[in-house]
Amino acid sequence: MVLPHPRDRRDAVHERHVQVDHDRVRLQLVAELDRVQPVRRGRHHAQLGLPVDQRSQGREEVVLVVGDQDSNRRFVGGVRRVHQVRDVSLAAVTVQPGTREVDVIGAPLDLGAGRRGVDMGPSAIRYAGLEQHLAEKLGLKVDDLGNVAAPVAESTAMGDDRARFLDQILDLCDDVAKGVARATARGALPLVLGGDHSVALGSLVGMASVHGAGGVIWIDAHGDLNTPETSPSGNVHGMVLAAALGVAGPAFSREGWILPAAEAGRTALVGVRSLDEGERELLRRLGAKVFTMSEIDRIGIEPCMREALAHCAGGAFLHVSLDMDVVDPEYAPGVGTPVRGGLSYREAHLAMEIVAESGLADSLDVVEVNPVLDHENATGQLAVELVASALGARIL
């Protein structure tokens, strides 16, 4: 049974948010919607909770049958109306995935980067109103678990120049992994705030510890596929995806960790525009999909994201890792490693909206926000907006 959830007494519908009470519901479309709607569905379908408007004339009822969409937005089985009574308005509403609880984990690390400042990223994102945005505007239940303990460079031994601060980074990633594992085990969506991109290793290890190796969409200007042998800088944030795929070498292994934490055949890189030679060579051997900015320029972000999702789906889980440097510095100036020629503001939002439409994402991290380089926290605010889009925010 779909119950009304009026926001005010006005007739106009300003926004519609749709919740599904099962975690793995794919993209669906409600064809006709208003008032109180009993929804009859098969055994593989979930009941829907649809906030809708309320008019002074009273309430009407309509019975709907909701059809699924494939990745190309073609209906599978169609959408048909069973019954509709007089004076019911029509609307097209995208059904969002059923994860309604989000556990936020801060990882204020900058040891993996070559530039200081991204350790303040979690604070900048929270200051931009993350919890309020997700809770008040999207109706999500948000539990901010605070930050994991992070070392600082001034009081930490660098270690091997080929993988600087690796031991300390792995310690922090282990703490992140434990938090992520607890969140996903109880059915919440883990949202990790970086910090440099090294923290994503903790996200993936944590998910794999509960579900086994899964898929990952790596939305980043860089490949992050170097190893200690190929890295020109020794910065671990440039090796983290290779580590998660189990190809960065034994130095990245930890007792109790599942590596690889992600399957190469279910990995997609989106927005890449800066690769080192060692990364190019590794990509030639992996089964990963790569969507460079050149390809996005030619065919658009939407088909690239849909193909990336199709490639990565079907595994034990799907993690989305968003490095804010994928966005052009015009829109995201405060990032750890800016590279010109990135996604526009709308392309970045559309990419995240497509993630939300798919209903496939089981975990998310957003990284590399650097307030030291930012302008009035513009990048922190954009990070909040993009997270909201990935979790279901819509224009209409």
Phi, psi and omega in degrees: 000130177263124184255147180288150178221072185293141176265330180202188183259006179282154182284328187289145175263114181271326179200154178228125176248136184240132180241142177238136190267018171234148189285333192248033178282130181280181180300130181224166180227129172267121188278320183224133192210132167184153173058226183262124183235109168289130181245117179260123185222167180284181186291343179266003184255159181253155172285147184253144171243106190247109172292122181230176182275167180230132179252160183290339182292344182120195185243147176239167179237147174213141176259133183239148163244124187257129178259152178277157172246148172271186186292344178261014179067023172271140181284138175253104182092351175078170174239123180228150178270129176274312182202141175217132178266174186296149172065046175244126182282163182252144178205150172252122187230130177276129180275128182266157179297159193276000178289111184249001177242136181233126174258119181265129180233119178272138179229083188279068185250136170229010181291337181276353184254164179268359183226135183284157171124333183289348175296341177271001181302312179302320178294320180295320180291318177295318180298330179285000173095034182303304186297317180297319181298312183289320184284312187278321184269333181249351179072022180276150172270113187250127176241106179275113184272005180080196183257147167283156180291135182230136177283163176245150187299323186295336182244023186230136177287134184290324182077212183295128179298337182281343177209081190294133178060027188299315182300316181292324178295318179293326175300313180295318180299327177295320177294318176299315181301319180294320178294318178296317180299317179296319182295309183291329179294331180265004175095004177273160174269118177286130176238109183260131179254119175267166018070160176285170190290352176303330185295340180295336175298320177296320178301312184289319178296320178297316178296317182293330181295336180262320190249347191090173183299138183231202180254160180213136169254117186256103185259104197197147172290340186243162179277330182055038184242021174284168173233169177304333181279333185253346185293129177282349186240335187080007179278124187291334180296343175270005181239358195292322179291321175301320179296316181295329178276358177078021184241012180268356178107168186292342181297339183267358182279151178221146178299130180090350179277145171263112176229132002292143176271343177229147178273132178300324180286353175236038180239136177225136176253130184232131176090012185292135175214009178212109180232140172275163184298321178297327177290319177300317180296318179294319180297330178295334182265339183274161175266022183282151172270140179231123177245099181284168176297330177299316180291321177298320177300321185283315189244349177100157183288328185297306179297328178295314181293321180294321177291323177298316179296317179296323180292323187269345184287163173094358179270194182292330176198169173231121178253138175247121182245113185252111172267123185295346177285355174292335179278143180301141181302341175299327182256335180228077184286334186264073178231161185294318183224080184290143177222125181294156175088031183266193180296145173283173178303311183288324177299319179296317178295317181298320177303315180288325177297321179293323174302313181297317180300324183292330184069019188262337188289128178257341181202160187209141165226151177231126194223170171071024170282124183239097182298335180299327183260359188275167176244106178053038176060030180298321182287322175299319178294319178296322177301318178298315180298317182290322174299316179299319177297320179294337181257008169124002179294141182223153174292320181223000000 
